């Protein structure tokens, strides 16, 4: 990977980013890699010496590493930062867990956003921790409880006072559902096979893997910036807009969020570029309709 410093950040920051000591060990793939879209993983491997990333995009990762270092230093009786591996479908799969306590609780620290918690979709965390639990069982350790310690990087004390549904502290303990062992190992086998097949024939990413947001039609009101209502189709939006002369409808095209903002292999991915171009075309068409 080629790291750039377009924002001219201090050399100390650049050096810290460049000295990332992450290593999946003697394994074909890590749990983190296993959870990536197979297409993305293959392209990362194929173009690893050509992918360009700016150090400014690594700040949250750097912060996460610093937090892990501090918390590891604080532990005296628990097992911290242990990397385990096992063979699945002919591949060695490794995983680096954050903390495994004496009461058989597996803990993972996450530097995350308030939006992630409010959204409530924690399936990616469940997949990761249950995969670690598989590795633990393989090495003779029982996992009785899974927990994420979420450190909220954008938490607001004022918002917590105003809104009782908002996280009431900047650090939140979240219990993650513990899958049955058979379900967990079956999930890992399925992911390994998908990645193995991707190396033979490159698949397209699924809408879920692209973090696809569907088209919505926003009912807007003159003099107001935010939408009065978001509708899944144009008919519903127009019916509501017809009830008030100050209302009008604006089409908000869907987008592939990961492709547009969070995928480092986009320059090498023809499918991702097609999705972005398709959304751009819809925006242009809407602009024409709006002025027609």
C-alpha positions as CSV (number, residue, x, y, z in Angstrom):
1,X,0.0,0.0,0.0
2,X,1.1,3.5,-0.8
3,X,0.5,6.0,2.0
4,X,0.2,9.7,1.2
5,X,0.1,12.8,3.4
6,X,-2.0,15.3,1.4
7,X,-3.0,17.3,4.5
8,X,0.6,17.7,5.6
9,X,0.0,16.1,9.0
10,X,2.9,16.1,11.5
11,X,5.6,13.5,10.9
12,X,4.9,11.9,14.2
13,X,1.4,11.1,13.1
14,X,2.6,9.8,9.8
15,X,5.2,7.6,11.4
16,X,2.7,6.2,13.9
17,X,0.4,5.2,11.1
18,X,3.2,3.7,9.1
19,X,4.3,1.6,12.0
20,X,1.0,-0.3,12.3
21,X,2.2,-3.7,13.6
22,X,-1.0,-5.6,12.7
23,X,-0.2,-9.1,11.5
24,X,-2.6,-11.9,10.9
25,X,0.1,-14.4,11.8
26,X,0.7,-17.7,9.9
27,X,-2.7,-17.8,8.4
28,X,-4.4,-17.6,5.0
29,X,-7.0,-15.1,6.3
30,X,-8.0,-13.4,9.6
31,X,-11.5,-13.2,11.0
32,X,-11.5,-9.5,10.0
33,X,-10.6,-10.5,6.5
34,X,-13.2,-13.2,6.5
35,X,-15.9,-10.7,7.2
36,X,-15.0,-8.5,4.3
37,X,-16.7,-8.8,0.9
38,X,-14.8,-11.5,-1.0
39,X,-14.5,-9.3,-4.0
40,X,-12.9,-6.5,-1.9
41,X,-10.5,-9.0,-0.3
42,X,-9.4,-10.4,-3.6
43,X,-8.8,-7.0,-5.2
44,X,-6.9,-5.9,-2.1
45,X,-4.6,-8.8,-2.4
46,X,-4.2,-8.4,-6.2
47,X,-3.4,-4.6,-6.1
48,X,-1.8,-4.4,-2.6
49,X,1.2,-2.6,-4.0
50,X,-0.9,0.0,-6.0
51,X,-3.6,0.9,-3.5
52,X,-3.2,4.5,-2.3
53,X,-4.5,5.7,1.1
54,X,-4.0,9.0,2.9
55,X,-2.8,8.9,6.5
56,X,-5.6,11.2,7.4
57,X,-8.1,8.4,6.8
58,X,-6.3,6.2,9.4
59,X,-6.9,8.5,12.5
60,X,-9.8,6.4,14.0
61,X,-7.7,3.3,13.5
62,X,-4.8,4.9,15.2
63,X,-7.0,6.0,18.1
64,X,-8.3,2.5,18.4
65,X,-4.8,1.1,18.6
66,X,-3.8,3.5,21.3
67,X,-6.9,2.6,23.4
68,X,-6.1,-1.1,23.0
69,X,-2.5,-0.5,24.1
70,X,-3.6,1.4,27.3
71,X,-6.2,-1.2,28.2
72,X,-3.8,-4.1,27.6
73,X,-1.4,-2.4,30.1
74,X,-4.2,-2.2,32.7
75,X,-4.9,-5.9,32.7
76,X,-3.2,-8.2,35.1
77,X,-5.3,-11.4,35.3
78,X,-7.2,-11.6,32.0
79,X,-5.8,-12.8,28.7
80,X,-5.3,-9.7,26.4
81,X,-4.4,-9.4,22.8
82,X,-4.1,-13.1,22.1
83,X,-4.1,-14.3,18.5
84,X,-5.5,-17.8,17.9
85,X,-5.9,-19.8,14.7
86,X,-7.5,-23.0,13.4
87,X,-7.9,-24.8,10.1
88,X,-11.3,-24.4,8.3
89,X,-11.9,-25.9,4.9
90,X,-8.1,-26.2,4.3
91,X,-7.3,-22.6,5.3
92,X,-5.7,-21.4,8.5
93,X,-8.0,-18.7,10.0
94,X,-6.7,-16.5,12.7
95,X,-8.3,-14.0,15.0
96,X,-6.9,-11.5,17.5
97,X,-9.2,-11.1,20.5
98,X,-9.0,-8.0,22.7
99,X,-9.7,-9.6,26.1
100,X,-10.7,-13.0,27.5
101,X,-11.5,-12.9,31.2
102,X,-11.4,-15.6,33.8
103,X,-15.2,-15.9,33.9
104,X,-15.1,-16.9,30.2
105,X,-16.3,-13.5,29.0
106,X,-14.9,-12.4,25.6
107,X,-14.6,-8.7,25.4
108,X,-13.9,-6.5,22.3
109,X,-13.3,-2.7,22.5
110,X,-14.8,-0.6,19.8
111,X,-14.2,3.1,19.0
112,X,-17.5,3.8,17.3
113,X,-20.2,6.4,16.6
114,X,-23.4,7.2,18.5
115,X,-25.2,6.6,15.2
116,X,-24.0,3.0,15.2
117,X,-25.7,2.3,18.5
118,X,-28.9,4.2,17.8
119,X,-29.2,2.4,14.5
120,X,-29.2,-0.9,16.4
121,X,-27.6,-3.0,13.6
122,X,-24.9,-4.8,15.5
123,X,-24.8,-8.0,13.3
124,X,-21.2,-7.3,12.2
125,X,-20.1,-7.3,15.8
126,X,-22.0,-10.5,16.5
127,X,-20.3,-12.2,13.5
128,X,-16.9,-11.1,14.6
129,X,-17.2,-12.1,18.3
130,X,-18.9,-15.4,17.6
131,X,-16.1,-16.2,15.2
132,X,-13.6,-15.5,17.9
133,X,-15.6,-17.8,20.2
134,X,-15.1,-20.6,17.7
135,X,-11.4,-20.1,17.9
136,X,-11.5,-20.1,21.6
137,X,-13.5,-23.4,21.7
138,X,-11.0,-25.0,19.3
139,X,-8.2,-24.2,21.8
140,X,-10.1,-25.6,24.8
141,X,-11.5,-22.3,26.2
142,X,-15.2,-21.9,26.8
143,X,-17.0,-18.6,25.8
144,X,-20.0,-18.0,28.0
145,X,-20.6,-14.4,27.3
146,X,-19.7,-11.9,24.5
147,X,-19.4,-8.2,25.2
148,X,-18.5,-5.1,23.3
149,X,-17.2,-2.1,25.2
150,X,-18.2,0.8,22.9
151,X,-16.3,4.0,23.3
152,X,-18.4,6.7,21.5
153,X,-16.1,9.1,19.7
154,X,-18.8,11.7,19.0
155,X,-20.8,11.5,22.2
156,X,-22.4,14.7,23.5
157,X,-23.1,15.4,27.1
158,X,-25.7,18.0,26.3
159,X,-27.6,15.6,24.0
160,X,-27.5,12.9,26.7
161,X,-29.2,15.4,29.1
162,X,-31.8,16.4,26.5
163,X,-32.7,13.0,25.1
164,X,-33.3,9.9,27.4
165,X,-32.9,7.6,24.4
166,X,-29.4,8.9,23.7
167,X,-26.5,6.9,25.3
168,X,-26.1,8.3,28.8
169,X,-22.4,7.8,28.9
170,X,-19.5,7.9,26.5
171,X,-18.6,4.3,27.3
172,X,-21.4,1.7,26.9
173,X,-21.3,-2.1,27.7
174,X,-23.2,-4.0,25.0
175,X,-24.1,-7.7,25.3
176,X,-23.7,-9.6,22.1
177,X,-25.9,-12.7,21.4
178,X,-23.9,-15.9,21.8
179,X,-24.6,-18.3,18.9
180,X,-24.9,-22.0,19.2
181,X,-21.5,-23.6,18.4
182,X,-22.8,-25.4,15.3
183,X,-24.2,-22.1,13.9
184,X,-20.9,-20.3,14.5
185,X,-18.7,-22.8,12.9
186,X,-21.1,-23.2,10.0
187,X,-21.0,-19.4,9.4
188,X,-17.2,-19.5,9.4
189,X,-17.1,-22.4,6.9
190,X,-19.5,-20.6,4.6
191,X,-17.3,-17.4,4.7
192,X,-14.1,-19.4,4.0
193,X,-15.7,-21.1,1.0
194,X,-17.0,-17.8,-0.4
195,X,-13.5,-16.4,-0.2
196,X,-12.0,-19.5,-1.8
197,X,-14.5,-19.3,-4.6
198,X,-13.8,-15.6,-5.1
199,X,-10.1,-16.4,-5.9
200,X,-11.3,-18.6,-8.8
201,X,-14.1,-16.4,-10.1
202,X,-14.4,-12.8,-8.9
203,X,-18.0,-12.2,-7.6
204,X,-20.0,-9.0,-7.5
205,X,-20.6,-7.5,-4.0
206,X,-24.1,-7.9,-2.7
207,X,-26.3,-4.8,-1.9
208,X,-25.6,-5.6,1.8
209,X,-21.8,-5.6,1.2
210,X,-22.0,-2.3,-0.7
211,X,-24.0,-0.8,2.2
212,X,-26.7,0.1,-0.2
213,X,-29.2,2.8,0.6
214,X,-32.4,2.7,-1.5
215,X,-33.9,5.6,-3.4
216,X,-36.2,7.7,-1.3
217,X,-38.6,10.5,-2.2
218,X,-38.5,13.4,0.3
219,X,-41.6,15.5,0.9
220,X,-40.1,19.0,1.4
221,X,-41.7,22.3,2.5
222,X,-40.8,25.7,1.2
223,X,-38.6,27.5,3.7
224,X,-37.6,24.3,5.5
225,X,-34.3,22.5,5.0
226,X,-35.1,19.0,6.4
227,X,-37.7,16.7,4.9
228,X,-41.3,16.6,6.3
229,X,-41.3,12.9,5.4
230,X,-39.2,10.3,3.6
231,X,-41.2,8.0,1.3
232,X,-40.1,4.7,-0.3
233,X,-41.9,5.5,-3.6
234,X,-42.8,8.6,-5.7
235,X,-46.6,7.9,-5.6
236,X,-46.8,8.1,-1.8
237,X,-44.7,11.2,-1.7
238,X,-46.8,13.0,-4.4
239,X,-50.1,12.1,-2.6
240,X,-48.8,13.8,0.5
241,X,-47.4,16.8,-1.3
242,X,-50.8,17.4,-3.0
243,X,-52.3,18.2,0.4
244,X,-50.4,21.5,0.8
245,X,-49.3,24.0,-1.8
246,X,-46.1,24.6,0.1
247,X,-45.1,21.0,-0.2
248,X,-43.0,19.5,-3.0
249,X,-41.2,16.3,-3.7
250,X,-37.4,15.8,-4.1
251,X,-35.9,12.5,-5.3
252,X,-32.9,11.4,-3.3
253,X,-31.1,8.6,-5.3
254,X,-29.8,5.6,-3.5
255,X,-26.1,5.1,-3.1
256,X,-23.6,2.4,-2.4
257,X,-22.0,3.9,0.7
258,X,-19.1,1.5,1.0
259,X,-18.2,1.9,-2.7
260,X,-18.3,5.7,-2.6
261,X,-16.6,6.4,0.7
262,X,-15.1,3.3,2.4
263,X,-13.5,1.0,-0.2
264,X,-9.8,1.4,-0.9
265,X,-10.0,-0.8,-4.1
266,X,-12.6,1.4,-5.9
267,X,-10.0,2.5,-8.5
268,X,-9.6,-1.1,-9.4
269,X,-13.2,-2.2,-9.1
270,X,-15.3,-1.9,-12.3
271,X,-18.5,-2.9,-10.6
272,X,-18.2,-0.3,-7.8
273,X,-17.5,2.4,-10.4
274,X,-20.6,1.3,-12.4
275,X,-22.8,1.7,-9.3
276,X,-21.4,5.2,-8.6
277,X,-21.9,6.3,-12.2
278,X,-25.5,4.9,-12.1
279,X,-26.3,7.0,-9.1
280,X,-24.8,10.1,-10.6
281,X,-26.9,9.6,-13.7
282,X,-30.1,9.5,-11.6
283,X,-29.1,12.8,-9.9
284,X,-28.7,14.5,-13.3
285,X,-32.1,13.2,-14.5
286,X,-33.7,14.5,-11.4
287,X,-32.2,17.9,-11.9
288,X,-33.7,18.0,-15.4
289,X,-37.1,17.0,-14.2
290,X,-37.0,19.6,-11.5
291,X,-36.5,22.4,-14.0
292,X,-38.7,21.1,-16.7
